[in-house]
């Protein structure tokens, strides 16, 4: 994608990291999401829905140099 970041698929193994991001007020305030705590069960449900959605493409953004995951992005596809 660029010199600094790369995009990849959602990964079940990253669920604890996705949950930490979504429960971080500093992260959420820079998105269109309403800040609210998300439980492990809610995070798993989000993952299952996002992984099979045909209405939205959800990807994980990685720091290219280290391949460290840095954020999950949702790109809604218009129908």
PyMOL Python script that loads the backbone (N, CA, C, O; Angstrom):
from pymol import cmd

cmd.read_pdbstr("""\
ATOM      1  N   UNK A   1       0.821  -1.185   0.000  1.00  0.00           N
ATOM      2  CA  UNK A   1       0.000   0.000   0.000  1.00  0.00           C
ATOM      3  C   UNK A   1       0.866   1.250   0.000  1.00  0.00           C
ATOM      4  O   UNK A   1       0.531   2.244  -0.645  1.00  0.00           O
ATOM      5  N   UNK A   2       1.946   1.203   0.702  1.00  0.00           N
ATOM      6  CA  UNK A   2       2.814   2.364   0.771  1.00  0.00           C
ATOM      7  C   UNK A   2       4.130   1.990   1.402  1.00  0.00           C
ATOM      8  O   UNK A   2       4.408   0.814   1.640  1.00  0.00           O
ATOM      9  N   UNK A   3       4.932   2.986   1.668  1.00  0.00           N
ATOM     10  CA  UNK A   3       6.234   2.732   2.277  1.00  0.00           C
ATOM     11  C   UNK A   3       6.148   2.435   3.773  1.00  0.00           C
ATOM     12  O   UNK A   3       7.017   1.758   4.322  1.00  0.00           O
ATOM     13  N   UNK A   4       5.098   2.942   4.435  1.00  0.00           N
ATOM     14  CA  UNK A   4       5.023   2.812   5.884  1.00  0.00           C
ATOM     15  C   UNK A   4       4.030   1.781   6.372  1.00  0.00           C
ATOM     16  O   UNK A   4       4.235   1.191   7.433  1.00  0.00           O
ATOM     17  N   UNK A   5       2.957   1.544   5.629  1.00  0.00           N
ATOM     18  CA  UNK A   5       1.925   0.608   6.088  1.00  0.00           C
ATOM     19  C   UNK A   5       1.581  -0.408   5.010  1.00  0.00           C
ATOM     20  O   UNK A   5       1.790  -0.187   3.817  1.00  0.00           O
ATOM     21  N   UNK A   6       1.044  -1.534   5.479  1.00  0.00           N
ATOM     22  CA  UNK A   6       0.545  -2.584   4.598  1.00  0.00           C
ATOM     23  C   UNK A   6      -0.806  -3.026   5.153  1.00  0.00           C
ATOM     24  O   UNK A   6      -1.059  -2.881   6.349  1.00  0.00           O
ATOM     25  N   UNK A   7      -1.672  -3.561   4.303  1.00  0.00           N
ATOM     26  CA  UNK A   7      -2.979  -4.038   4.723  1.00  0.00           C
ATOM     27  C   UNK A   7      -3.038  -5.547   4.621  1.00  0.00           C
ATOM     28  O   UNK A   7      -2.448  -6.142   3.719  1.00  0.00           O
ATOM     29  N   UNK A   8      -3.750  -6.162   5.545  1.00  0.00           N
ATOM     30  CA  UNK A   8      -3.922  -7.607   5.532  1.00  0.00           C
ATOM     31  C   UNK A   8      -5.292  -7.964   6.075  1.00  0.00           C
ATOM     32  O   UNK A   8      -6.035  -7.085   6.512  1.00  0.00           O
ATOM     33  N   UNK A   9      -5.635  -9.240   6.052  1.00  0.00           N
ATOM     34  CA  UNK A   9      -6.956  -9.666   6.502  1.00  0.00           C
ATOM     35  C   UNK A   9      -7.100  -9.598   8.020  1.00  0.00           C
ATOM     36  O   UNK A   9      -6.115  -9.523   8.754  1.00  0.00           O
ATOM     37  N   UNK A  10      -8.352  -9.627   8.466  1.00  0.00           N
ATOM     38  CA  UNK A  10      -8.602  -9.813   9.891  1.00  0.00           C
ATOM     39  C   UNK A  10      -8.079 -11.179  10.281  1.00  0.00           C
ATOM     40  O   UNK A  10      -8.111 -12.115   9.482  1.00  0.00           O
ATOM     41  N   UNK A  11      -7.596 -11.293  11.508  1.00  0.00           N
ATOM     42  CA  UNK A  11      -7.070 -12.579  11.971  1.00  0.00           C
ATOM     43  C   UNK A  11      -7.624 -12.874  13.353  1.00  0.00           C
ATOM     44  O   UNK A  11      -7.547 -12.044  14.259  1.00  0.00           O
ATOM     45  N   UNK A  12      -8.179 -14.057  13.501  1.00  0.00           N
ATOM     46  CA  UNK A  12      -8.769 -14.462  14.786  1.00  0.00           C
ATOM     47  C   UNK A  12      -7.755 -14.345  15.921  1.00  0.00           C
ATOM     48  O   UNK A  12      -8.120 -13.963  17.034  1.00  0.00           O
ATOM     49  N   UNK A  13      -6.514 -14.660  15.663  1.00  0.00           N
ATOM     50  CA  UNK A  13      -5.478 -14.613  16.694  1.00  0.00           C
ATOM     51  C   UNK A  13      -5.276 -13.185  17.233  1.00  0.00           C
ATOM     52  O   UNK A  13      -4.731 -13.007  18.323  1.00  0.00           O
ATOM     53  N   UNK A  14      -5.711 -12.178  16.479  1.00  0.00           N
ATOM     54  CA  UNK A  14      -5.559 -10.787  16.901  1.00  0.00           C
ATOM     55  C   UNK A  14      -6.770 -10.253  17.668  1.00  0.00           C
ATOM     56  O   UNK A  14      -6.815  -9.065  17.988  1.00  0.00           O
ATOM     57  N   UNK A  15      -7.760 -11.115  17.972  1.00  0.00           N
ATOM     58  CA  UNK A  15      -8.951 -10.649  18.690  1.00  0.00           C
ATOM     59  C   UNK A  15      -8.623  -9.892  19.978  1.00  0.00           C
ATOM     60  O   UNK A  15      -9.231  -8.849  20.219  1.00  0.00           O
ATOM     61  N   UNK A  16      -7.694 -10.360  20.820  1.00  0.00           N
ATOM     62  CA  UNK A  16      -7.376  -9.581  22.033  1.00  0.00           C
ATOM     63  C   UNK A  16      -6.849  -8.178  21.699  1.00  0.00           C
ATOM     64  O   UNK A  16      -7.131  -7.221  22.419  1.00  0.00           O
ATOM     65  N   UNK A  17      -6.096  -8.063  20.623  1.00  0.00           N
ATOM     66  CA  UNK A  17      -5.576  -6.763  20.211  1.00  0.00           C
ATOM     67  C   UNK A  17      -6.696  -5.878  19.674  1.00  0.00           C
ATOM     68  O   UNK A  17      -6.764  -4.699  20.020  1.00  0.00           O
ATOM     69  N   UNK A  18      -7.575  -6.426  18.835  1.00  0.00           N
ATOM     70  CA  UNK A  18      -8.722  -5.655  18.342  1.00  0.00           C
ATOM     71  C   UNK A  18      -9.571  -5.155  19.517  1.00  0.00           C
ATOM     72  O   UNK A  18     -10.042  -4.017  19.513  1.00  0.00           O
ATOM     73  N   UNK A  19      -9.759  -6.016  20.522  1.00  0.00           N
ATOM     74  CA  UNK A  19     -10.558  -5.616  21.679  1.00  0.00           C
ATOM     75  C   UNK A  19      -9.869  -4.493  22.447  1.00  0.00           C
ATOM     76  O   UNK A  19     -10.523  -3.551  22.894  1.00  0.00           O
ATOM     77  N   UNK A  20      -8.570  -4.590  22.599  1.00  0.00           N
ATOM     78  CA  UNK A  20      -7.834  -3.526  23.295  1.00  0.00           C
ATOM     79  C   UNK A  20      -7.972  -2.200  22.551  1.00  0.00           C
ATOM     80  O   UNK A  20      -8.153  -1.152  23.171  1.00  0.00           O
ATOM     81  N   UNK A  21      -7.886  -2.247  21.219  1.00  0.00           N
ATOM     82  CA  UNK A  21      -8.032  -1.024  20.430  1.00  0.00           C
ATOM     83  C   UNK A  21      -9.422  -0.426  20.586  1.00  0.00           C
ATOM     84  O   UNK A  21      -9.556   0.777  20.809  1.00  0.00           O
ATOM     85  N   UNK A  22     -10.462  -1.252  20.471  1.00  0.00           N
ATOM     86  CA  UNK A  22     -11.830  -0.741  20.511  1.00  0.00           C
ATOM     87  C   UNK A  22     -12.186  -0.227  21.906  1.00  0.00           C
ATOM     88  O   UNK A  22     -13.065   0.624  22.039  1.00  0.00           O
ATOM     89  N   UNK A  23     -11.526  -0.722  22.932  1.00  0.00           N
ATOM     90  CA  UNK A  23     -11.792  -0.263  24.291  1.00  0.00           C
ATOM     91  C   UNK A  23     -10.872   0.885  24.714  1.00  0.00           C
ATOM     92  O   UNK A  23     -10.912   1.314  25.868  1.00  0.00           O
ATOM     93  N   UNK A  24     -10.061   1.375  23.809  1.00  0.00           N
ATOM     94  CA  UNK A  24      -9.158   2.493  24.089  1.00  0.00           C
ATOM     95  C   UNK A  24      -9.826   3.782  23.611  1.00  0.00           C
ATOM     96  O   UNK A  24     -10.002   3.984  22.410  1.00  0.00           O
ATOM     97  N   UNK A  25     -10.197   4.649  24.548  1.00  0.00           N
ATOM     98  CA  UNK A  25     -10.903   5.879  24.204  1.00  0.00           C
ATOM     99  C   UNK A  25     -10.113   6.732  23.216  1.00  0.00           C
ATOM    100  O   UNK A  25     -10.701   7.342  22.323  1.00  0.00           O
ATOM    101  N   UNK A  26      -8.809   6.783  23.360  1.00  0.00           N
ATOM    102  CA  UNK A  26      -7.978   7.570  22.448  1.00  0.00           C
ATOM    103  C   UNK A  26      -8.041   7.065  21.022  1.00  0.00           C
ATOM    104  O   UNK A  26      -7.985   7.857  20.080  1.00  0.00           O
ATOM    105  N   UNK A  27      -8.156   5.756  20.849  1.00  0.00           N
ATOM    106  CA  UNK A  27      -8.274   5.164  19.515  1.00  0.00           C
ATOM    107  C   UNK A  27      -9.654   5.404  18.933  1.00  0.00           C
ATOM    108  O   UNK A  27      -9.789   5.800  17.775  1.00  0.00           O
ATOM    109  N   UNK A  28     -10.680   5.162  19.741  1.00  0.00           N
ATOM    110  CA  UNK A  28     -12.057   5.256  19.261  1.00  0.00           C
ATOM    111  C   UNK A  28     -12.458   6.691  18.946  1.00  0.00           C
ATOM    112  O   UNK A  28     -13.251   6.917  18.032  1.00  0.00           O
ATOM    113  N   UNK A  29     -11.938   7.649  19.669  1.00  0.00           N
ATOM    114  CA  UNK A  29     -12.350   9.037  19.414  1.00  0.00           C
ATOM    115  C   UNK A  29     -11.902   9.535  18.047  1.00  0.00           C
ATOM    116  O   UNK A  29     -12.428  10.532  17.552  1.00  0.00           O
ATOM    117  N   UNK A  30     -10.948   8.861  17.437  1.00  0.00           N
ATOM    118  CA  UNK A  30     -10.493   9.245  16.099  1.00  0.00           C
ATOM    119  C   UNK A  30     -11.254   8.478  15.020  1.00  0.00           C
ATOM    120  O   UNK A  30     -10.899   8.548  13.844  1.00  0.00           O
ATOM    121  N   UNK A  31     -12.296   7.748  15.411  1.00  0.00           N
ATOM    122  CA  UNK A  31     -13.091   6.992  14.451  1.00  0.00           C
ATOM    123  C   UNK A  31     -14.535   7.466  14.521  1.00  0.00           C
ATOM    124  O   UNK A  31     -14.863   8.378  15.279  1.00  0.00           O
ATOM    125  N   UNK A  32     -15.380   6.851  13.738  1.00  0.00           N
ATOM    126  CA  UNK A  32     -16.798   7.201  13.757  1.00  0.00           C
ATOM    127  C   UNK A  32     -17.577   6.343  14.751  1.00  0.00           C
ATOM    128  O   UNK A  32     -18.805   6.418  14.794  1.00  0.00           O
ATOM    129  N   UNK A  33     -16.888   5.532  15.548  1.00  0.00           N
ATOM    130  CA  UNK A  33     -17.543   4.644  16.500  1.00  0.00           C
ATOM    131  C   UNK A  33     -17.912   5.378  17.786  1.00  0.00           C
ATOM    132  O   UNK A  33     -17.213   6.291  18.224  1.00  0.00           O
ATOM    133  N   UNK A  34     -19.020   4.958  18.374  1.00  0.00           N
ATOM    134  CA  UNK A  34     -19.409   5.474  19.684  1.00  0.00           C
ATOM    135  C   UNK A  34     -18.541   4.786  20.735  1.00  0.00           C
ATOM    136  O   UNK A  34     -18.438   3.559  20.741  1.00  0.00           O
ATOM    137  N   UNK A  35     -17.918   5.556  21.620  1.00  0.00           N
ATOM    138  CA  UNK A  35     -17.107   4.924  22.661  1.00  0.00           C
ATOM    139  C   UNK A  35     -17.996   4.124  23.621  1.00  0.00           C
ATOM    140  O   UNK A  35     -18.917   4.667  24.231  1.00  0.00           O
ATOM    141  N   UNK A  36     -17.706   2.845  23.739  1.00  0.00           N
ATOM    142  CA  UNK A  36     -18.403   1.980  24.679  1.00  0.00           C
ATOM    143  C   UNK A  36     -17.542   0.752  24.894  1.00  0.00           C
ATOM    144  O   UNK A  36     -16.856   0.306  23.975  1.00  0.00           O
ATOM    145  N   UNK A  37     -17.572   0.201  26.099  1.00  0.00           N
ATOM    146  CA  UNK A  37     -16.778  -0.999  26.344  1.00  0.00           C
ATOM    147  C   UNK A  37     -17.286  -2.183  25.517  1.00  0.00           C
ATOM    148  O   UNK A  37     -18.492  -2.328  25.316  1.00  0.00           O
ATOM    149  N   UNK A  38     -16.385  -3.012  25.046  1.00  0.00           N
ATOM    150  CA  UNK A  38     -16.760  -4.208  24.302  1.00  0.00           C
ATOM    151  C   UNK A  38     -16.182  -5.421  25.017  1.00  0.00           C
ATOM    152  O   UNK A  38     -14.984  -5.481  25.292  1.00  0.00           O
ATOM    153  N   UNK A  39     -17.045  -6.386  25.314  1.00  0.00           N
ATOM    154  CA  UNK A  39     -16.621  -7.608  25.991  1.00  0.00           C
ATOM    155  C   UNK A  39     -15.943  -8.546  24.998  1.00  0.00           C
ATOM    156  O   UNK A  39     -15.998  -8.329  23.787  1.00  0.00           O
ATOM    157  N   UNK A  40     -15.304  -9.589  25.521  1.00  0.00           N
ATOM    158  CA  UNK A  40     -14.692 -10.598  24.643  1.00  0.00           C
ATOM    159  C   UNK A  40     -15.740 -11.229  23.738  1.00  0.00           C
ATOM    160  O   UNK A  40     -15.495 -11.439  22.550  1.00  0.00           O
ATOM    161  N   UNK A  41     -16.906 -11.531  24.300  1.00  0.00           N
ATOM    162  CA  UNK A  41     -17.975 -12.138  23.502  1.00  0.00           C
ATOM    163  C   UNK A  41     -18.438 -11.194  22.392  1.00  0.00           C
ATOM    164  O   UNK A  41     -18.624 -11.629  21.255  1.00  0.00           O
ATOM    165  N   UNK A  42     -18.625  -9.927  22.697  1.00  0.00           N
ATOM    166  CA  UNK A  42     -19.015  -8.951  21.672  1.00  0.00           C
ATOM    167  C   UNK A  42     -17.944  -8.824  20.605  1.00  0.00           C
ATOM    168  O   UNK A  42     -18.254  -8.674  19.423  1.00  0.00           O
ATOM    169  N   UNK A  43     -16.686  -8.883  21.017  1.00  0.00           N
ATOM    170  CA  UNK A  43     -15.583  -8.786  20.052  1.00  0.00           C
ATOM    171  C   UNK A  43     -15.579  -9.996  19.130  1.00  0.00           C
ATOM    172  O   UNK A  43     -15.367  -9.852  17.926  1.00  0.00           O
ATOM    173  N   UNK A  44     -15.808 -11.180  19.672  1.00  0.00           N
ATOM    174  CA  UNK A  44     -15.885 -12.388  18.839  1.00  0.00           C
ATOM    175  C   UNK A  44     -17.039 -12.286  17.850  1.00  0.00           C
ATOM    176  O   UNK A  44     -16.890 -12.653  16.685  1.00  0.00           O
ATOM    177  N   UNK A  45     -18.199 -11.786  18.307  1.00  0.00           N
ATOM    178  CA  UNK A  45     -19.355 -11.609  17.422  1.00  0.00           C
ATOM    179  C   UNK A  45     -19.035 -10.616  16.312  1.00  0.00           C
ATOM    180  O   UNK A  45     -19.388 -10.836  15.153  1.00  0.00           O
ATOM    181  N   UNK A  46     -18.359  -9.507  16.674  1.00  0.00           N
ATOM    182  CA  UNK A  46     -17.954  -8.519  15.662  1.00  0.00           C
ATOM    183  C   UNK A  46     -17.046  -9.174  14.622  1.00  0.00           C
ATOM    184  O   UNK A  46     -17.222  -8.985  13.418  1.00  0.00           O
ATOM    185  N   UNK A  47     -16.072  -9.946  15.108  1.00  0.00           N
ATOM    186  CA  UNK A  47     -15.127 -10.601  14.205  1.00  0.00           C
ATOM    187  C   UNK A  47     -15.855 -11.537  13.249  1.00  0.00           C
ATOM    188  O   UNK A  47     -15.615 -11.495  12.042  1.00  0.00           O
ATOM    189  N   UNK A  48     -16.738 -12.378  13.770  1.00  0.00           N
ATOM    190  CA  UNK A  48     -17.463 -13.338  12.932  1.00  0.00           C
ATOM    191  C   UNK A  48     -18.270 -12.611  11.867  1.00  0.00           C
ATOM    192  O   UNK A  48     -18.295 -13.029  10.709  1.00  0.00           O
ATOM    193  N   UNK A  49     -18.927 -11.530  12.254  1.00  0.00           N
ATOM    194  CA  UNK A  49     -19.724 -10.763  11.293  1.00  0.00           C
ATOM    195  C   UNK A  49     -18.823 -10.068  10.265  1.00  0.00           C
ATOM    196  O   UNK A  49     -19.099 -10.109   9.066  1.00  0.00           O
ATOM    197  N   UNK A  50     -17.759  -9.436  10.733  1.00  0.00           N
ATOM    198  CA  UNK A  50     -16.860  -8.707   9.828  1.00  0.00           C
ATOM    199  C   UNK A  50     -16.153  -9.654   8.864  1.00  0.00           C
ATOM    200  O   UNK A  50     -15.956  -9.317   7.696  1.00  0.00           O
ATOM    201  N   UNK A  51     -15.773 -10.832   9.344  1.00  0.00           N
ATOM    202  CA  UNK A  51     -15.027 -11.781   8.510  1.00  0.00           C
ATOM    203  C   UNK A  51     -15.858 -12.319   7.351  1.00  0.00           C
ATOM    204  O   UNK A  51     -15.305 -12.675   6.310  1.00  0.00           O
ATOM    205  N   UNK A  52     -17.170 -12.385   7.515  1.00  0.00           N
ATOM    206  CA  UNK A  52     -17.998 -12.940   6.443  1.00  0.00           C
ATOM    207  C   UNK A  52     -18.862 -11.899   5.737  1.00  0.00           C
ATOM    208  O   UNK A  52     -19.631 -12.248   4.842  1.00  0.00           O
ATOM    209  N   UNK A  53     -18.752 -10.639   6.118  1.00  0.00           N
ATOM    210  CA  UNK A  53     -19.579  -9.586   5.540  1.00  0.00           C
ATOM    211  C   UNK A  53     -19.303  -9.399   4.049  1.00  0.00           C
ATOM    212  O   UNK A  53     -18.156  -9.390   3.604  1.00  0.00           O
ATOM    213  N   UNK A  54     -20.367  -9.253   3.313  1.00  0.00           N
ATOM    214  CA  UNK A  54     -20.246  -8.915   1.893  1.00  0.00           C
ATOM    215  C   UNK A  54     -20.534  -7.436   1.671  1.00  0.00           C
ATOM    216  O   UNK A  54     -20.410  -6.938   0.552  1.00  0.00           O
ATOM    217  N   UNK A  55     -20.921  -6.729   2.740  1.00  0.00           N
ATOM    218  CA  UNK A  55     -21.259  -5.310   2.648  1.00  0.00           C
ATOM    219  C   UNK A  55     -20.102  -4.398   3.046  1.00  0.00           C
ATOM    220  O   UNK A  55     -20.149  -3.195   2.790  1.00  0.00           O
ATOM    221  N   UNK A  56     -19.076  -4.953   3.664  1.00  0.00           N
ATOM    222  CA  UNK A  56     -17.959  -4.142   4.120  1.00  0.00           C
ATOM    223  C   UNK A  56     -16.669  -4.944   4.041  1.00  0.00           C
ATOM    224  O   UNK A  56     -16.656  -6.159   4.234  1.00  0.00           O
ATOM    225  N   UNK A  57     -15.609  -4.249   3.761  1.00  0.00           N
ATOM    226  CA  UNK A  57     -14.289  -4.870   3.758  1.00  0.00           C
ATOM    227  C   UNK A  57     -13.562  -4.388   5.011  1.00  0.00           C
ATOM    228  O   UNK A  57     -13.362  -3.187   5.195  1.00  0.00           O
ATOM    229  N   UNK A  58     -13.173  -5.315   5.861  1.00  0.00           N
ATOM    230  CA  UNK A  58     -12.465  -4.970   7.094  1.00  0.00           C
ATOM    231  C   UNK A  58     -11.068  -5.566   7.005  1.00  0.00           C
ATOM    232  O   UNK A  58     -10.906  -6.756   6.733  1.00  0.00           O
ATOM    233  N   UNK A  59     -10.069  -4.736   7.235  1.00  0.00           N
ATOM    234  CA  UNK A  59      -8.676  -5.168   7.114  1.00  0.00           C
ATOM    235  C   UNK A  59      -7.893  -4.754   8.352  1.00  0.00           C
ATOM    236  O   UNK A  59      -8.323  -3.889   9.115  1.00  0.00           O
ATOM    237  N   UNK A  60      -6.762  -5.373   8.534  1.00  0.00           N
ATOM    238  CA  UNK A  60      -5.821  -4.991   9.586  1.00  0.00           C
ATOM    239  C   UNK A  60      -4.699  -4.199   8.929  1.00  0.00           C
ATOM    240  O   UNK A  60      -4.159  -4.606   7.901  1.00  0.00           O
ATOM    241  N   UNK A  61      -4.355  -3.066   9.531  1.00  0.00           N
ATOM    242  CA  UNK A  61      -3.256  -2.256   9.026  1.00  0.00           C
ATOM    243  C   UNK A  61      -1.997  -2.642   9.801  1.00  0.00           C
ATOM    244  O   UNK A  61      -2.025  -2.760  11.026  1.00  0.00           O
ATOM    245  N   UNK A  62      -0.901  -2.835   9.083  1.00  0.00           N
ATOM    246  CA  UNK A  62       0.378  -3.237   9.671  1.00  0.00           C
ATOM    247  C   UNK A  62       1.442  -2.191   9.393  1.00  0.00           C
ATOM    248  O   UNK A  62       1.454  -1.572   8.329  1.00  0.00           O
ATOM    249  N   UNK A  63       2.333  -1.997  10.351  1.00  0.00           N
ATOM    250  CA  UNK A  63       3.538  -1.215  10.127  1.00  0.00           C
ATOM    251  C   UNK A  63       4.418  -2.050   9.201  1.00  0.00           C
ATOM    252  O   UNK A  63       4.796  -3.168   9.550  1.00  0.00           O
ATOM    253  N   UNK A  64       4.739  -1.528   8.046  1.00  0.00           N
ATOM    254  CA  UNK A  64       5.436  -2.313   7.031  1.00  0.00           C
ATOM    255  C   UNK A  64       6.805  -2.822   7.495  1.00  0.00           C
ATOM    256  O   UNK A  64       7.144  -3.977   7.242  1.00  0.00           O
ATOM    257  N   UNK A  65       7.580  -1.995   8.157  1.00  0.00           N
ATOM    258  CA  UNK A  65       8.942  -2.382   8.532  1.00  0.00           C
ATOM    259  C   UNK A  65       8.973  -3.587   9.475  1.00  0.00           C
ATOM    260  O   UNK A  65       9.830  -4.461   9.347  1.00  0.00           O
ATOM    261  N   UNK A  66       8.028  -3.626  10.425  1.00  0.00           N
ATOM    262  CA  UNK A  66       8.040  -4.697  11.423  1.00  0.00           C
ATOM    263  C   UNK A  66       6.910  -5.708  11.226  1.00  0.00           C
ATOM    264  O   UNK A  66       6.910  -6.768  11.852  1.00  0.00           O
ATOM    265  N   UNK A  67       5.952  -5.386  10.364  1.00  0.00           N
ATOM    266  CA  UNK A  67       4.717  -6.162  10.171  1.00  0.00           C
ATOM    267  C   UNK A  67       3.915  -6.256  11.469  1.00  0.00           C
ATOM    268  O   UNK A  67       3.182  -7.220  11.689  1.00  0.00           O
ATOM    269  N   UNK A  68       4.065  -5.244  12.321  1.00  0.00           N
ATOM    270  CA  UNK A  68       3.308  -5.161  13.579  1.00  0.00           C
ATOM    271  C   UNK A  68       1.920  -4.612  13.275  1.00  0.00           C
ATOM    272  O   UNK A  68       1.804  -3.567  12.635  1.00  0.00           O
ATOM    273  N   UNK A  69       0.851  -5.300  13.723  1.00  0.00           N
ATOM    274  CA  UNK A  69      -0.498  -4.774  13.508  1.00  0.00           C
ATOM    275  C   UNK A  69      -0.672  -3.450  14.243  1.00  0.00           C
ATOM    276  O   UNK A  69      -0.264  -3.316  15.396  1.00  0.00           O
ATOM    277  N   UNK A  70      -1.279  -2.475  13.573  1.00  0.00           N
ATOM    278  CA  UNK A  70      -1.457  -1.160  14.184  1.00  0.00           C
ATOM    279  C   UNK A  70      -2.907  -0.725  14.299  1.00  0.00           C
ATOM    280  O   UNK A  70      -3.213   0.155  15.104  1.00  0.00           O
ATOM    281  N   UNK A  71      -3.822  -1.318  13.513  1.00  0.00           N
ATOM    282  CA  UNK A  71      -5.233  -0.924  13.590  1.00  0.00           C
ATOM    283  C   UNK A  71      -6.059  -1.807  12.671  1.00  0.00           C
ATOM    284  O   UNK A  71      -5.542  -2.378  11.711  1.00  0.00           O
ATOM    285  N   UNK A  72      -7.348  -1.914  12.971  1.00  0.00           N
ATOM    286  CA  UNK A  72      -8.298  -2.600  12.082  1.00  0.00           C
ATOM    287  C   UNK A  72      -9.181  -1.532  11.457  1.00  0.00           C
ATOM    288  O   UNK A  72      -9.716  -0.672  12.157  1.00  0.00           O
ATOM    289  N   UNK A  73      -9.330  -1.586  10.163  1.00  0.00           N
ATOM    290  CA  UNK A  73     -10.103  -0.581   9.427  1.00  0.00           C
ATOM    291  C   UNK A  73     -11.318  -1.217   8.770  1.00  0.00           C
ATOM    292  O   UNK A  73     -11.239  -2.321   8.232  1.00  0.00           O
ATOM    293  N   UNK A  74     -12.427  -0.521   8.817  1.00  0.00           N
ATOM    294  CA  UNK A  74     -13.638  -0.977   8.132  1.00  0.00           C
ATOM    295  C   UNK A  74     -13.897  -0.029   6.987  1.00  0.00           C
ATOM    296  O   UNK A  74     -13.980   1.184   7.182  1.00  0.00           O
ATOM    297  N   UNK A  75     -14.026  -0.576   5.787  1.00  0.00           N
ATOM    298  CA  UNK A  75     -14.334   0.220   4.609  1.00  0.00           C
ATOM    299  C   UNK A  75     -15.692  -0.261   4.092  1.00  0.00           C
ATOM    300  O   UNK A  75     -15.798  -1.350   3.526  1.00  0.00           O
ATOM    301  N   UNK A  76     -16.721   0.555   4.290  1.00  0.00           N
ATOM    302  CA  UNK A  76     -18.053   0.147   3.857  1.00  0.00           C
ATOM    303  C   UNK A  76     -18.181   0.241   2.354  1.00  0.00           C
ATOM    304  O   UNK A  76     -17.801   1.236   1.737  1.00  0.00           O
ATOM    305  N   UNK A  77     -18.719  -0.803   1.788  1.00  0.00           N
ATOM    306  CA  UNK A  77     -18.934  -0.869   0.346  1.00  0.00           C
ATOM    307  C   UNK A  77     -20.376  -0.455   0.096  1.00  0.00           C
ATOM    308  O   UNK A  77     -21.298  -0.991   0.711  1.00  0.00           O
ATOM    309  N   UNK A  78     -20.568   0.498  -0.805  1.00  0.00           N
ATOM    310  CA  UNK A  78     -21.939   0.927  -1.103  1.00  0.00           C
ATOM    311  C   UNK A  78     -22.647  -0.124  -1.937  1.00  0.00           C
ATOM    312  O   UNK A  78     -22.053  -0.751  -2.815  1.00  0.00           O
ATOM    313  N   UNK A  79     -23.936  -0.307  -1.644  1.00  0.00           N
ATOM    314  CA  UNK A  79     -24.698  -1.302  -2.387  1.00  0.00           C
ATOM    315  C   UNK A  79     -25.498  -0.690  -3.496  1.00  0.00           C
ATOM    316  O   UNK A  79     -26.197  -1.400  -4.219  1.00  0.00           O
TER     317      UNK A  79
END
""", "prot")
cmd.dss("prot")
cmd.show_as("cartoon", "prot")
cmd.util.cbc("prot")
cmd.orient("prot")
